[in-house]
Every structure is written in C-alpha cells, then in structure tokens.
Amino acid sequence: MDTQNIVLASILFASGVFTIWAAAADWDWFMNSRRALIFVKLFGRNGARVAYVLIGVLFLACAVTVWIAGGK
C-alpha cells in the first residue's frame, strides 16, 4: 500500500469517528453549524443526528475499502 492510500484511509477513518462522536454527543457547535442546520431543518435534531451517524459509518466503510483495495 502506498503512502497516498494510507493518508486517504486515515483521513476517512478520522472523519468517520469524529462525525459519529459529534452526533452521539449531540454537540451544539456541531449541530448548529450552517451545514448541519440543513439536516436539522429536514429531519429534526434527532433525525439529523441519525443522518450524521450514517454518514460517519459511510466514511468508515470508505476507509476500509481504501485500505483493502490499496493493498492489492
């Protein structure tokens, strides 16, 4: 695996963990950000938290995919 794939997988993994953590902790500064307010208006606060957990899981899945595909 080359360095570029390692960096990409690491960034995706860290982003996924951070997004899931922010949604689970219900951080006001995260949920009140301009981009998060779009989801809050569409789904409500708890729905936006679920959406962000799903986005975080998607980031983690992408990180694993890059990690696995990068080794081949």
DSSP file (Angstrom, degrees, kcal/mol; ACC not computed):
  #  RESIDUE AA STRUCTURE BP1 BP2  ACC     N-H-->O    O-->H-N    N-H-->O    O-->H-N    TCO  KAPPA ALPHA  PHI   PSI    X-CA   Y-CA   Z-CA
    1    1 A M              0   0    0      0, 0.0    70,-0.1     0, 0.0     2,-0.1   0.000 360.0 360.0 360.0 134.5    0.0    0.0    0.0
    2    2 A D     >  -     0   0    0     68,-0.3     4,-1.7     1,-0.1     3,-0.3  -0.392 360.0-106.6 -87.4 167.9    1.4    3.4   -0.9
    3    3 A T  H  > S+     0   0    0      1,-0.2     4,-2.6     2,-0.2     5,-0.2   0.842 115.6  60.2 -61.8 -36.8    1.5    6.4    1.3
    4    4 A Q  H  > S+     0   0    0      1,-0.2     4,-2.4     2,-0.2    -1,-0.2   0.905 106.7  46.0 -62.0 -42.3   -1.3    8.2   -0.6
    5    5 A N  H  > S+     0   0    0     -3,-0.3     4,-2.8     2,-0.2     5,-0.2   0.873 111.1  52.9 -68.4 -36.4   -3.8    5.4    0.2
    6    6 A I  H  X S+     0   0    0     -4,-1.7     4,-2.3     2,-0.2    -2,-0.2   0.927 111.3  46.1 -63.3 -44.3   -2.7    5.3    3.9
    7    7 A V  H  X S+     0   0    0     -4,-2.6     4,-2.6     2,-0.2    -2,-0.2   0.934 114.2  47.7 -64.2 -46.2   -3.3    9.0    4.2
    8    8 A L  H  X S+     0   0    0     -4,-2.4     4,-2.6     1,-0.2     5,-0.2   0.934 113.2  47.4 -61.4 -47.0   -6.6    8.9    2.5
    9    9 A A  H  X S+     0   0    0     -4,-2.8     4,-2.5     1,-0.2    -1,-0.2   0.887 112.4  50.5 -62.1 -38.8   -7.8    5.9    4.6
   10   10 A S  H  X S+     0   0    0     -4,-2.3     4,-2.7    -5,-0.2     5,-0.2   0.910 111.3  47.5 -65.9 -42.8   -6.6    7.7    7.8
   11   11 A I  H  X S+     0   0    0     -4,-2.6     4,-2.5     2,-0.2    -2,-0.2   0.923 114.0  47.2 -65.1 -43.7   -8.4   10.9    6.9
   12   12 A L  H  X S+     0   0    0     -4,-2.6     4,-2.3    -5,-0.2    -2,-0.2   0.915 113.6  48.4 -63.0 -42.4  -11.6    9.0    6.1
   13   13 A F  H  X S+     0   0    0     -4,-2.5     4,-2.5    -5,-0.2     5,-0.2   0.941 113.3  46.3 -63.0 -48.3  -11.4    6.9    9.3
   14   14 A A  H  X S+     0   0    0     -4,-2.7     4,-2.6     1,-0.2    -2,-0.2   0.890 112.8  50.7 -62.9 -39.6  -10.8   10.0   11.5
   15   15 A S  H  X S+     0   0    0     -4,-2.5     4,-2.6    -5,-0.2    -1,-0.2   0.905 111.0  49.1 -64.2 -41.2  -13.6   11.9    9.8
   16   16 A G  H  X S+     0   0    0     -4,-2.3     4,-2.4     2,-0.2     5,-0.2   0.929 112.8  45.7 -64.1 -46.3  -16.0    9.0   10.4
   17   17 A V  H  X S+     0   0    0     -4,-2.5     4,-2.6     1,-0.2    -2,-0.2   0.926 114.6  48.7 -63.0 -44.3  -15.1    8.6   14.0
   18   18 A F  H  X S+     0   0    0     -4,-2.6     4,-2.8    -5,-0.2    -2,-0.2   0.917 111.8  48.7 -61.7 -44.0  -15.4   12.3   14.6
   19   19 A T  H  X S+     0   0    0     -4,-2.6     4,-2.1     2,-0.2    -1,-0.2   0.915 113.7  45.7 -64.6 -44.0  -18.7   12.5   12.8
   20   20 A I  H  X S+     0   0    0     -4,-2.4     4,-2.7     2,-0.2     5,-0.2   0.921 114.5  49.0 -64.0 -43.1  -20.2    9.6   14.8
   21   21 A W  H  X S+     0   0    0     -4,-2.6     4,-2.5    -5,-0.2    -2,-0.2   0.912 111.1  49.2 -63.8 -43.5  -18.8   11.0   18.0
   22   22 A A  H  X>S+     0   0    0     -4,-2.8     5,-1.6     2,-0.2     4,-0.8   0.898 114.0  45.8 -64.2 -40.2  -20.2   14.5   17.4
   23   23 A A  H  <5S+     0   0    0     -4,-2.1     3,-0.3    -5,-0.2    -2,-0.2   0.913 114.5  47.1 -69.3 -41.9  -23.6   13.1   16.5
   24   24 A A  H  <5S+     0   0    0     -4,-2.7    -2,-0.2     1,-0.2    -1,-0.2   0.877 114.8  46.0 -67.9 -36.8  -23.7   10.8   19.5
   25   25 A A  H  <5S-     0   0    0     -4,-2.5    -1,-0.2    -5,-0.2    -2,-0.2   0.621 101.8-137.2 -80.2 -12.7  -22.5   13.5   21.9
   26   26 A D  T  <5 -     0   0    0     -4,-0.8     2,-0.2    -3,-0.3    -3,-0.2   0.916  25.3-163.4  56.0  47.5  -25.1   16.0   20.4
   27   27 A W     >< -     0   0    0     -5,-1.6     4,-2.7     1,-0.2     3,-0.3  -0.451  14.1-147.5 -64.8 126.3  -22.5   18.8   20.4
   28   28 A D  H  > S+     0   0    0     -2,-0.2     4,-2.3     1,-0.2    -1,-0.2   0.914  96.7  54.4 -61.7 -44.6  -24.3   22.1   19.9
   29   29 A W  H  4 S+     0   0    0      1,-0.2    -1,-0.2     2,-0.2     4,-0.1   0.815 113.9  43.2 -63.0 -28.4  -21.5   23.7   18.0
   30   30 A F  H >4 S+     0   0    0     -3,-0.3     3,-1.0     2,-0.2     6,-0.3   0.918 117.1  43.4 -80.2 -46.9  -21.6   20.8   15.5
   31   31 A M  H 3< S+     0   0    0     -4,-2.7    -2,-0.2     1,-0.2     9,-0.2   0.698 113.4  52.9 -75.0 -18.7  -25.3   20.5   15.2
   32   32 A N  T 3< S+     0   0    0     -4,-2.3    -1,-0.2    -5,-0.2    -2,-0.2   0.371  82.7 117.7 -96.2   4.0  -25.8   24.3   14.9
   33   33 A S  S <> S-     0   0    0     -3,-1.0     4,-2.1    -5,-0.2    -3,-0.1  -0.281  80.2-108.8 -67.7 160.0  -23.3   24.7   12.1
   34   34 A R  H  > S+     0   0    0      1,-0.2     4,-0.6     2,-0.2    -1,-0.1   0.892 118.0  45.5 -58.7 -42.8  -24.6   26.1    8.8
   35   35 A R  H >> S+     0   0    0      1,-0.2     4,-0.7     2,-0.2     3,-0.6   0.869 112.3  50.6 -71.8 -36.0  -24.2   22.7    7.0
   36   36 A A  H 3> S+     0   0    0     -6,-0.3     4,-2.3     1,-0.2     3,-0.4   0.817  97.7  68.2 -71.1 -29.2  -25.8   20.7    9.8
   37   37 A L  H 3X S+     0   0    0     -4,-2.1     4,-2.5     1,-0.2    -1,-0.2   0.786  91.3  62.3 -63.0 -25.7  -28.8   23.1   10.0
   38   38 A I  H <X S+     0   0    0     -3,-0.6     4,-1.8    -4,-0.6    -1,-0.2   0.946 108.7  41.1 -61.5 -47.0  -29.9   21.8    6.6
   39   39 A F  H  X S+     0   0    0     -4,-0.7     4,-3.2    -3,-0.4     5,-0.4   0.876 113.0  54.5 -68.2 -37.6  -30.3   18.3    8.0
   40   40 A V  H  X S+     0   0    0     -4,-2.3     4,-2.1     1,-0.2    -2,-0.2   0.908 109.8  47.1 -63.4 -41.4  -31.8   19.6   11.2
   41   41 A K  H  < S+     0   0    0     -4,-2.5    -1,-0.2    -5,-0.2    -2,-0.2   0.874 118.3  42.1 -67.9 -36.1  -34.5   21.5    9.2
   42   42 A L  H  < S+     0   0    0     -4,-1.8    -2,-0.2    -5,-0.2    -1,-0.2   0.920 134.8  12.8 -74.7 -44.6  -35.2   18.4    7.1
   43   43 A F  H  X S-     0   0    0     -4,-3.2     4,-0.6     1,-0.3    -3,-0.2   0.473 102.7-112.6-115.7  -5.4  -35.2   15.7    9.7
   44   44 A G  H  X  -     0   0    0     -4,-2.1     4,-2.4    -5,-0.4    -1,-0.3  -0.156  48.4 -66.8  83.6 168.9  -35.3   17.5   13.1
   45   45 A R  H  > S+     0   0    0      1,-0.2     4,-2.0     2,-0.2    -1,-0.1   0.933 135.9  42.8 -63.5 -48.0  -32.4   17.4   15.6
   46   46 A N  H  > S+     0   0    0      1,-0.2     4,-2.1     2,-0.2    -1,-0.2   0.877 114.1  51.8 -68.3 -36.0  -32.6   13.7   16.4
   47   47 A G  H  X S+     0   0    0     -4,-0.6     4,-2.4     2,-0.2    -1,-0.2   0.886 108.7  51.2 -64.8 -38.2  -33.1   12.8   12.7
   48   48 A A  H  X S+     0   0    0     -4,-2.4     4,-2.5     2,-0.2    -2,-0.2   0.878 107.5  53.5 -65.7 -37.3  -30.0   14.9   11.8
   49   49 A R  H  X S+     0   0    0     -4,-2.0     4,-2.0     2,-0.2    -2,-0.2   0.917 109.8  47.3 -63.3 -42.3  -28.0   13.0   14.5
   50   50 A V  H  X S+     0   0    0     -4,-2.1     4,-2.3     2,-0.2    -2,-0.2   0.915 111.0  52.1 -63.4 -42.5  -29.0    9.7   12.9
   51   51 A A  H  X S+     0   0    0     -4,-2.4     4,-2.3     1,-0.2    -2,-0.2   0.904 109.7  49.1 -61.2 -41.2  -28.1   11.0    9.5
   52   52 A Y  H  X S+     0   0    0     -4,-2.5     4,-2.4     2,-0.2    -1,-0.2   0.845 108.2  53.2 -70.0 -32.8  -24.7   12.1   10.7
   53   53 A V  H  X S+     0   0    0     -4,-2.0     4,-2.4     2,-0.2    -1,-0.2   0.929 110.4  48.2 -63.7 -43.1  -24.1    8.7   12.3
   54   54 A L  H  X S+     0   0    0     -4,-2.3     4,-2.1     2,-0.2    -2,-0.2   0.890 110.7  50.5 -64.1 -39.2  -24.9    7.1    8.9
   55   55 A I  H  X S+     0   0    0     -4,-2.3     4,-2.3     2,-0.2    -1,-0.2   0.911 110.0  51.0 -63.6 -41.6  -22.6    9.5    7.2
   56   56 A G  H  X S+     0   0    0     -4,-2.4     4,-2.3     2,-0.2    -2,-0.2   0.899 109.0  50.1 -62.0 -41.3  -19.9    8.6    9.7
   57   57 A V  H  X S+     0   0    0     -4,-2.4     4,-2.5     2,-0.2    -1,-0.2   0.881 108.7  53.2 -64.2 -37.8  -20.4    4.9    9.0
   58   58 A L  H  X S+     0   0    0     -4,-2.1     4,-2.4     2,-0.2    -2,-0.2   0.915 108.0  50.2 -62.5 -43.1  -20.2    5.6    5.3
   59   59 A F  H  X S+     0   0    0     -4,-2.3     4,-2.3     2,-0.2    -2,-0.2   0.917 111.0  49.2 -60.0 -43.3  -16.8    7.3    5.9
   60   60 A L  H  X S+     0   0    0     -4,-2.3     4,-2.3     2,-0.2    -2,-0.2   0.901 110.2  50.6 -63.8 -40.7  -15.6    4.3    7.9
   61   61 A A  H  X S+     0   0    0     -4,-2.5     4,-2.3     1,-0.2    -1,-0.2   0.896 110.5  49.7 -64.1 -39.5  -16.7    1.9    5.2
   62   62 A C  H  X S+     0   0    0     -4,-2.4     4,-2.7     2,-0.2     5,-0.2   0.898 108.9  52.8 -65.3 -39.1  -14.8    4.0    2.6
   63   63 A A  H  X S+     0   0    0     -4,-2.3     4,-2.4     2,-0.2    -2,-0.2   0.923 110.7  46.5 -61.6 -44.8  -11.7    4.0    4.8
   64   64 A V  H  X S+     0   0    0     -4,-2.3     4,-2.8     2,-0.2     5,-0.2   0.902 112.1  51.5 -64.2 -40.8  -11.8    0.2    5.0
   65   65 A T  H  X S+     0   0    0     -4,-2.3     4,-3.1     2,-0.2     5,-0.3   0.926 111.5  46.1 -62.5 -45.8  -12.4    0.0    1.2
   66   66 A V  H  X S+     0   0    0     -4,-2.7     4,-2.2     1,-0.2    -1,-0.2   0.907 113.4  50.6 -62.4 -41.4   -9.4    2.2    0.5
   67   67 A W  H  X S+     0   0    0     -4,-2.4     4,-0.7    -5,-0.2    -2,-0.2   0.931 116.9  39.1 -62.9 -46.3   -7.3    0.2    3.0
   68   68 A I  H >< S+     0   0    0     -4,-2.8     3,-0.8     1,-0.2     4,-0.3   0.940 119.5  45.1 -70.8 -47.9   -8.2   -3.1    1.5
   69   69 A A  H >< S+     0   0    0     -4,-3.1     3,-1.0     1,-0.2    -2,-0.2   0.802 106.8  61.2 -68.0 -28.6   -8.2   -2.0   -2.2
   70   70 A G  H 3< S+     0   0    0     -4,-2.2   -68,-0.3    -5,-0.3    -1,-0.2   0.737  98.1  57.8 -70.6 -21.8   -4.9   -0.2   -1.6
   71   71 A G  T <<        0   0    0     -3,-0.8    -1,-0.2    -4,-0.7    -2,-0.2   0.564 360.0 360.0 -84.4  -8.1   -3.1   -3.4   -0.7
   72   72 A K    <         0   0    0     -3,-1.0    -1,-0.2    -4,-0.3    -2,-0.2   0.436 360.0 360.0 -99.5 360.0   -3.9   -5.1   -4.0
